[in-house]
Amino acid sequence: MIATFPKPRPRVPLPVPRPQGKRLPKGKPMTLVAAFRCSKGGVMLCADREENDGYTRREVDKIYRLNLTTGQVFLAGAGPSGIVTAAFADIHQDFAKAHAEGNNVWLPEQHKPLIESRLRLLHKQYKDNIKPGYLDLLIVIAPFAADRFPMVYRTELALIIPEPCYVAAGTGKTLSDYFADRLYECARIDKDSLKVLGAFILRETEKAAAGVGLGADIQFIHEGDKSVHHLFSGVVKEIQNLIPQVSESLWSDWTAKVRLPQHLAG
């Protein structure tokens, strides 16, 4: 008798795992905006140019400027671009109206309640869209008066907090804080050195922080005079290309200066 065996069942191909597109982490605004006090009392305001929703990227301006006859207001935002734009438009309107009515909006006792009132309305209006820590604004108030320096503020919910020397916001903040803590001396670095520092921090942050990239802008606000000196993305990139890589700088310096004692060598 010839034994018979059941026919083998057709093999069902195993599902092939497909890579899933990953959204960038939520929680902190995906950007870097930073402000540094300059040696002559002005302010260097920096921002990357990437807007990223986790799927797509596009290049945008992140530094807004309001020009009035007696001064200027600058705003750089880390957060949803629509809300940041709305915030600037509302602050612009409030400042222009108060200025036209003859108020001295350059005094802290005038502009602080003006901005905080607008921020309270903004948080109320967008309460379902603004998570805690998801909207951070840097605001520079720069009067043209010869005896006044620009004032820098960061927002904390609906409050504005003065920052005399340095402040940063966004996903690039941690790395920016690290480098600034070691390389930046408040108001002691000359303008050209500060250009290099700003370009370096933006370059290194772009490599390591989610959603930071597509170039960067640097603006010097009233540093030495009452003008604004804007370094566009191409100029910032040119400076970045001149700066040696971190590993190259460290190893060359260590090779020249670090001499291990005999019991640690070999």
Sequence and secondary structure as in RCSB ss.txt:
>XXXX:A:sequence
MIATFPKPRPRVPLPVPRPQGKRLPKGKPMTLVAAFRCSKGGVMLCADREENDGYTRREVDKIYRLNLTTGQVFL
AGAGPSGIVTAAFADIHQDFAKAHAEGNNVWLPEQHKPLIESRLRLLHKQYKDNIKPGYLDLLIVIAPFAADRFP
MVYRTELALIIPEPCYVAAGTGKTLSDYFADRLYECARIDKDSLKVLGAFILRETEKAAAGVGLGADIQFIHEGD
KSVHHLFSGVVKEIQNLIPQVSESLWSDWTAKVRLPQHLAG
>XXXX:A:secstr
                          SS SS EEEEE TTS EEEEEE EEE SS EEE   EEEEEETTEEEEE
EEES HHHHHHHHHHHHHHHHHHHHTT  TTSHHHHHHHHHHHHHHHHHHTTTT  TTS EEEEEEEE  TT   
EEEEEETTEEEE SSEEEESTTHHHHHHHHHHH  TTTS HHHHHHHHHHHHHHHHHHSTT  S EEEEEESSSS
S EEEE HHHHHHHHHHS  HHHHHHHHHHHH    GGG  
